[in-house]
């Protein structure tokens, strides 16, 4: 059994200074928040999500038949894996350092994890990936393309693409008609408490959309999730995100500089989050007592490292105070 670890609130509630999630720290977007707060929860959404799928299709320049609504990215991962297992898939390929849901979904169906994409029936990419914030390397993408050509289902998780701070988007670099795109905009909108995601099928895969839809329960997304996804399609969203990215780049760089001054090793990232290793072990529970939460990356296969997201200056100051309180000799290095 794969044990999943998540950032954000836990049994102790929400941390005052939370570096542990990849949600947009500039959010929530006021337009999306107002839409969610004003959602009509008295009625079911359209079970076919006709209008929503049309809006999402227009946003991506595809037909509505290529859009599949999902309860969340995690639910989509589970559903895709279930479909693969029912179709005789024997193994999947997952990133070495990546979201645990990919491997957990495979394990729940008794599927093995392949050493290379070429030998997998289902391939998961993520760009930029978490926790490293790196783009998929060309060799891996070429291997995934070969796997797709041989009949594998290839999905790229684009949860962090709207918050990309450098480089071009994955589909701009590699095209979009050969693989499935998984979008979960609640992170970009700063509304991670609202669930809702969708998949864009590759060209010609419309029959598979119907098959994957048949595996879903009725109304996987409620009225609030529909409102959030509709706001995501608002033309005003991208200008807001552009402003956010400029702010997040400043905050990320300031955070990295502060940590480097404290002796941390910081890895570069194309996203508003990165992984860093402290000069000596830190106690997450002790930091939490100061109202600060980081994301331990041991479950990502990176023991001794921590993932931190870009946060406002006050949060960075609080982090430094907490580190100084727990390790005064290191804190003085700043």
VENJOGI-V270060 format. One record per residue. N is the residue number from 1. RES is the residue in one letter. SS is DSSP state (2 for helix, 1 for strand, 0 for the rest). PHI is phi in whole degrees, 0 to 359 (999 if undefined). PSI is psi in whole degrees, 0 to 359 (NA if undefined). Layout:
n=N res=RES ss=SS phi=PHI psi=PSI
n=N res=RES ss=SS phi=PHI psi=PSI
This chain:
n=1 res=X ss=0 phi=999 psi=134
n=2 res=X ss=0 phi=268 psi=124
n=3 res=X ss=0 phi=269 psi=124
n=4 res=X ss=0 phi=268 psi=139
n=5 res=X ss=0 phi=241 psi=136
n=6 res=X ss=0 phi=233 psi=157
n=7 res=X ss=0 phi=272 psi=183
n=8 res=X ss=0 phi=86 psi=195
n=9 res=X ss=0 phi=301 psi=151
n=10 res=X ss=1 phi=218 psi=202
n=11 res=X ss=0 phi=299 psi=337
n=12 res=X ss=0 phi=271 psi=2
n=13 res=X ss=1 phi=93 psi=200
n=14 res=X ss=0 phi=266 psi=135
n=15 res=X ss=0 phi=284 psi=146
n=16 res=X ss=0 phi=295 psi=320
n=17 res=X ss=1 phi=240 psi=95
n=18 res=X ss=1 phi=254 psi=105
n=19 res=X ss=0 phi=264 psi=4
n=20 res=X ss=0 phi=271 psi=347
n=21 res=X ss=0 phi=248 psi=163
n=22 res=X ss=0 phi=260 psi=18
n=23 res=X ss=0 phi=294 psi=149
n=24 res=X ss=0 phi=298 psi=111
n=25 res=X ss=0 phi=288 psi=352
n=26 res=X ss=0 phi=273 psi=349
n=27 res=X ss=0 phi=274 psi=183
n=28 res=X ss=0 phi=281 psi=157
n=29 res=X ss=0 phi=291 psi=128
n=30 res=X ss=2 phi=300 psi=324
n=31 res=X ss=2 phi=294 psi=315
n=32 res=X ss=2 phi=293 psi=320
n=33 res=X ss=2 phi=298 psi=317
n=34 res=X ss=2 phi=296 psi=322
n=35 res=X ss=2 phi=296 psi=318
n=36 res=X ss=2 phi=294 psi=316
n=37 res=X ss=2 phi=294 psi=333
n=38 res=X ss=0 phi=264 psi=7
n=39 res=X ss=0 phi=298 psi=144
n=40 res=X ss=0 phi=276 psi=97
n=41 res=X ss=0 phi=272 psi=4
n=42 res=X ss=0 phi=281 psi=344
n=43 res=X ss=0 phi=229 psi=156
n=44 res=X ss=0 phi=293 psi=148
n=45 res=X ss=0 phi=290 psi=166
n=46 res=X ss=0 phi=302 psi=121
n=47 res=X ss=0 phi=298 psi=338
n=48 res=X ss=0 phi=267 psi=353
n=49 res=X ss=0 phi=52 psi=44
n=50 res=X ss=2 phi=300 psi=307
n=51 res=X ss=2 phi=293 psi=320
n=52 res=X ss=2 phi=296 psi=315
n=53 res=X ss=2 phi=297 psi=323
n=54 res=X ss=2 phi=295 psi=319
n=55 res=X ss=2 phi=295 psi=316
n=56 res=X ss=2 phi=294 psi=322
n=57 res=X ss=2 phi=297 psi=317
n=58 res=X ss=2 phi=296 psi=321
n=59 res=X ss=2 phi=300 psi=324
n=60 res=X ss=2 phi=258 psi=0
n=61 res=X ss=0 phi=69 psi=38
n=62 res=X ss=0 phi=230 psi=176
n=63 res=X ss=0 phi=278 psi=156
n=64 res=X ss=2 phi=299 psi=332
n=65 res=X ss=2 phi=294 psi=346
n=66 res=X ss=2 phi=265 psi=3
n=67 res=X ss=1 phi=255 psi=129
n=68 res=X ss=1 phi=236 psi=123
n=69 res=X ss=1 phi=278 psi=140
n=70 res=X ss=1 phi=228 psi=155
n=71 res=X ss=0 phi=294 psi=327
n=72 res=X ss=0 phi=190 psi=172
n=73 res=X ss=2 phi=297 psi=319
n=74 res=X ss=2 phi=298 psi=318
n=75 res=X ss=2 phi=295 psi=321
n=76 res=X ss=2 phi=298 psi=318
n=77 res=X ss=2 phi=299 psi=317
n=78 res=X ss=2 phi=295 psi=319
n=79 res=X ss=2 phi=290 psi=317
n=80 res=X ss=2 phi=299 psi=316
n=81 res=X ss=2 phi=296 psi=319
n=82 res=X ss=2 phi=298 psi=317
n=83 res=X ss=2 phi=299 psi=316
n=84 res=X ss=2 phi=299 psi=316
n=85 res=X ss=2 phi=297 psi=319
n=86 res=X ss=2 phi=295 psi=333
n=87 res=X ss=0 phi=270 psi=6
n=88 res=X ss=0 phi=97 psi=11
n=89 res=X ss=0 phi=299 psi=143
n=90 res=X ss=0 phi=247 psi=335
n=91 res=X ss=1 phi=208 psi=157
n=92 res=X ss=1 phi=235 psi=161
n=93 res=X ss=1 phi=246 psi=132
n=94 res=X ss=0 phi=232 psi=154
n=95 res=X ss=0 phi=301 psi=144
n=96 res=X ss=0 phi=302 psi=317
n=97 res=X ss=0 phi=242 psi=99
n=98 res=X ss=0 phi=199 psi=180
n=99 res=X ss=0 phi=303 psi=128
n=100 res=X ss=2 phi=294 psi=343
n=101 res=X ss=2 phi=297 psi=328
n=102 res=X ss=2 phi=300 psi=308
n=103 res=X ss=2 phi=290 psi=323
n=104 res=X ss=2 phi=296 psi=319
n=105 res=X ss=2 phi=296 psi=317
n=106 res=X ss=2 phi=297 psi=315
n=107 res=X ss=2 phi=297 psi=325
n=108 res=X ss=2 phi=295 psi=338
n=109 res=X ss=0 phi=254 psi=7
n=110 res=X ss=0 phi=72 psi=24
n=111 res=X ss=0 phi=270 psi=142
n=112 res=X ss=1 phi=276 psi=159
n=113 res=X ss=1 phi=262 psi=122
n=114 res=X ss=0 phi=285 psi=154
n=115 res=X ss=0 phi=283 psi=332
n=116 res=X ss=0 phi=223 psi=149
n=117 res=X ss=2 phi=303 psi=326
n=118 res=X ss=2 phi=298 psi=336
n=119 res=X ss=2 phi=258 psi=13
n=120 res=X ss=0 phi=254 psi=154
n=121 res=X ss=0 phi=269 psi=332
n=122 res=X ss=1 phi=230 psi=131
n=123 res=X ss=1 phi=237 psi=129
n=124 res=X ss=1 phi=250 psi=124
n=125 res=X ss=1 phi=247 psi=161
n=126 res=X ss=1 phi=212 psi=126
n=127 res=X ss=0 phi=214 psi=117
n=128 res=X ss=0 phi=296 psi=148
n=129 res=X ss=0 phi=276 psi=163
n=130 res=X ss=0 phi=238 psi=133
n=131 res=X ss=0 phi=262 psi=354
n=132 res=X ss=0 phi=281 psi=336
n=133 res=X ss=0 phi=73 psi=22
n=134 res=X ss=0 phi=263 psi=156
n=135 res=X ss=0 phi=280 psi=154
n=136 res=X ss=0 phi=295 psi=130
n=137 res=X ss=0 phi=290 psi=148
n=138 res=X ss=2 phi=306 psi=319
n=139 res=X ss=2 phi=300 psi=321
n=140 res=X ss=2 phi=290 psi=320
n=141 res=X ss=2 phi=295 psi=318
n=142 res=X ss=2 phi=299 psi=320
n=143 res=X ss=2 phi=295 psi=321
n=144 res=X ss=2 phi=294 psi=321
n=145 res=X ss=2 phi=298 psi=320
n=146 res=X ss=2 phi=296 psi=319
n=147 res=X ss=2 phi=297 psi=318
n=148 res=X ss=2 phi=298 psi=319
n=149 res=X ss=2 phi=297 psi=333
n=150 res=X ss=0 phi=270 psi=2
n=151 res=X ss=0 phi=108 psi=0
n=152 res=X ss=0 phi=287 psi=152
n=153 res=X ss=1 phi=273 psi=122
n=154 res=X ss=1 phi=245 psi=127
n=155 res=X ss=1 phi=235 psi=132
n=156 res=X ss=1 phi=253 psi=123
n=157 res=X ss=1 phi=276 psi=116
n=158 res=X ss=0 phi=250 psi=31
n=159 res=X ss=0 phi=303 psi=326
n=160 res=X ss=0 phi=256 psi=1
n=161 res=X ss=2 phi=300 psi=320
n=162 res=X ss=2 phi=295 psi=342
n=163 res=X ss=2 phi=254 psi=13
n=164 res=X ss=0 phi=301 psi=131
n=165 res=X ss=0 phi=257 psi=350
n=166 res=X ss=0 phi=204 psi=157
n=167 res=X ss=0 phi=81 psi=175
n=168 res=X ss=0 phi=263 psi=157
n=169 res=X ss=0 phi=297 psi=156
n=170 res=X ss=2 phi=302 psi=312
n=171 res=X ss=2 phi=291 psi=333
n=172 res=X ss=2 phi=293 psi=319
n=173 res=X ss=2 phi=285 psi=323
n=174 res=X ss=2 phi=238 psi=358
n=175 res=X ss=0 phi=83 psi=166
n=176 res=X ss=0 phi=235 psi=351
n=177 res=X ss=0 phi=274 psi=4
n=178 res=X ss=0 phi=249 psi=357
n=179 res=X ss=0 phi=213 psi=169
n=180 res=X ss=1 phi=271 psi=140
n=181 res=X ss=1 phi=254 psi=131
n=182 res=X ss=1 phi=248 psi=119
n=183 res=X ss=1 phi=242 psi=132
n=184 res=X ss=0 phi=224 psi=86
n=185 res=X ss=0 phi=285 psi=0
n=186 res=X ss=2 phi=297 psi=331
n=187 res=X ss=2 phi=293 psi=312
n=188 res=X ss=2 phi=296 psi=326
n=189 res=X ss=2 phi=276 psi=353
n=190 res=X ss=0 phi=72 psi=31
n=191 res=X ss=0 phi=230 psi=54
n=192 res=X ss=0 phi=293 psi=343
n=193 res=X ss=0 phi=285 psi=350
n=194 res=X ss=0 phi=257 psi=126
n=195 res=X ss=0 phi=262 psi=143
n=196 res=X ss=0 phi=163 psi=131
n=197 res=X ss=1 phi=209 psi=180
n=198 res=X ss=1 phi=199 psi=159
n=199 res=X ss=1 phi=244 psi=143
n=200 res=X ss=1 phi=250 psi=121
n=201 res=X ss=0 phi=283 psi=152
n=202 res=X ss=0 phi=292 psi=162
n=203 res=X ss=0 phi=302 psi=133
n=204 res=X ss=0 phi=87 psi=359
n=205 res=X ss=0 phi=261 psi=18
n=206 res=X ss=2 phi=304 psi=322
n=207 res=X ss=2 phi=300 psi=327
n=208 res=X ss=2 phi=290 psi=329
n=209 res=X ss=2 phi=301 psi=317
n=210 res=X ss=2 phi=296 psi=321
n=211 res=X ss=2 phi=294 psi=317
n=212 res=X ss=2 phi=291 psi=326
n=213 res=X ss=2 phi=295 psi=324
n=214 res=X ss=2 phi=295 psi=341
n=215 res=X ss=0 phi=273 psi=355
n=216 res=X ss=0 phi=268 psi=151
n=217 res=X ss=0 phi=287 psi=168
n=218 res=X ss=0 phi=293 psi=142
n=219 res=X ss=0 phi=50 psi=61
n=220 res=X ss=0 phi=297 psi=336
n=221 res=X ss=0 phi=241 psi=129
n=222 res=X ss=0 phi=275 psi=186
n=223 res=X ss=2 phi=299 psi=323
n=224 res=X ss=2 phi=289 psi=321
n=225 res=X ss=2 phi=294 psi=321
n=226 res=X ss=2 phi=299 psi=316
n=227 res=X ss=2 phi=299 psi=319
n=228 res=X ss=2 phi=297 psi=315
n=229 res=X ss=2 phi=292 psi=327
n=230 res=X ss=2 phi=294 psi=320
n=231 res=X ss=2 phi=296 psi=324
n=232 res=X ss=2 phi=303 psi=331
n=233 res=X ss=0 phi=273 psi=355
n=234 res=X ss=0 phi=295 psi=130
n=235 res=X ss=0 phi=303 psi=337
n=236 res=X ss=2 phi=285 psi=351
n=237 res=X ss=2 phi=293 psi=315
n=238 res=X ss=2 phi=296 psi=317
n=239 res=X ss=2 phi=301 psi=322
n=240 res=X ss=2 phi=296 psi=317
n=241 res=X ss=2 phi=296 psi=325
n=242 res=X ss=2 phi=299 psi=317
n=243 res=X ss=2 phi=295 psi=318
n=244 res=X ss=2 phi=300 psi=316
n=245 res=X ss=2 phi=298 psi=323
n=246 res=X ss=2 phi=296 psi=317
n=247 res=X ss=2 phi=293 psi=315
n=248 res=X ss=2 phi=297 psi=325
n=249 res=X ss=2 phi=297 psi=318
n=250 res=X ss=2 phi=295 psi=315
n=251 res=X ss=2 phi=295 psi=318
n=252 res=X ss=2 phi=298 psi=314
n=253 res=X ss=2 phi=294 psi=322
n=254 res=X ss=2 phi=293 psi=321
n=255 res=X ss=2 phi=296 psi=315
n=256 res=X ss=2 phi=298 psi=318
n=257 res=X ss=2 phi=296 psi=318
n=258 res=X ss=2 phi=296 psi=316
n=259 res=X ss=2 phi=293 psi=320
n=260 res=X ss=2 phi=299 psi=322
n=261 res=X ss=2 phi=294 psi=339
n=262 res=X ss=0 phi=265 psi=7
n=263 res=X ss=0 phi=91 psi=9
n=264 res=X ss=0 phi=283 psi=150
n=265 res=X ss=1 phi=266 psi=125
n=266 res=X ss=1 phi=242 psi=128
n=267 res=X ss=0 phi=270 psi=141
n=268 res=X ss=0 phi=294 psi=155
n=269 res=X ss=0 phi=210 psi=148
n=270 res=X ss=0 phi=268 psi=2
n=271 res=X ss=0 phi=243 psi=172
n=272 res=X ss=0 phi=278 psi=27
n=273 res=X ss=1 phi=216 psi=162
n=274 res=X ss=1 phi=202 psi=172
n=275 res=X ss=1 phi=251 psi=147
n=276 res=X ss=1 phi=215 psi=150
n=277 res=X ss=1 phi=242 psi=125
n=278 res=X ss=0 phi=286 psi=159
n=279 res=X ss=0 phi=291 psi=344
n=280 res=X ss=0 phi=210 psi=157
n=281 res=X ss=0 phi=304 psi=146
n=282 res=X ss=0 phi=241 psi=156
n=283 res=X ss=0 phi=257 psi=108
n=284 res=X ss=2 phi=299 psi=323
n=285 res=X ss=2 phi=292 psi=323
n=286 res=X ss=2 phi=293 psi=319
n=287 res=X ss=2 phi=297 psi=322
n=288 res=X ss=2 phi=296 psi=328
n=289 res=X ss=2 phi=296 psi=338
n=290 res=X ss=0 phi=267 psi=7
n=291 res=X ss=0 phi=84 psi=15
n=292 res=X ss=1 phi=245 psi=135
n=293 res=X ss=1 phi=230 psi=130
n=294 res=X ss=0 phi=247 psi=171
n=295 res=X ss=1 phi=252 psi=110
n=296 res=X ss=1 phi=295 psi=130
n=297 res=X ss=0 phi=261 psi=16
n=298 res=X ss=2 phi=303 psi=319
n=299 res=X ss=2 phi=291 psi=343
n=300 res=X ss=2 phi=273 psi=0
n=301 res=X ss=0 phi=87 psi=21
n=302 res=X ss=0 phi=230 psi=68
n=303 res=X ss=0 phi=297 psi=143
n=304 res=X ss=0 phi=89 psi=351
n=305 res=X ss=0 phi=252 psi=161
n=306 res=X ss=1 phi=225 psi=142
n=307 res=X ss=1 phi=263 psi=133
n=308 res=X ss=1 phi=230 psi=138
n=309 res=X ss=1 phi=260 psi=153
n=310 res=X ss=0 phi=300 psi=132
n=311 res=X ss=0 phi=223 psi=163
n=312 res=X ss=0 phi=298 psi=161
n=313 res=X ss=2 phi=306 psi=322
n=314 res=X ss=2 phi=298 psi=324
n=315 res=X ss=2 phi=291 psi=321
n=316 res=X ss=2 phi=295 psi=320
n=317 res=X ss=2 phi=299 psi=318
n=318 res=X ss=2 phi=295 psi=322
n=319 res=X ss=2 phi=298 psi=315
n=320 res=X ss=2 phi=296 psi=320
n=321 res=X ss=2 phi=298 psi=318
n=322 res=X ss=2 phi=293 psi=318
n=323 res=X ss=2 phi=295 psi=320
n=324 res=X ss=2 phi=295 psi=321
n=325 res=X ss=2 phi=293 psi=325
n=326 res=X ss=2 phi=272 psi=336
n=327 res=X ss=0 phi=217 psi=74
n=328 res=X ss=2 phi=306 psi=324
n=329 res=X ss=2 phi=292 psi=333
n=330 res=X ss=2 phi=278 psi=318
n=331 res=X ss=2 phi=302 psi=329
n=332 res=X ss=0 phi=289 psi=346
n=333 res=X ss=0 phi=294 psi=339
n=334 res=X ss=0 phi=279 psi=NA
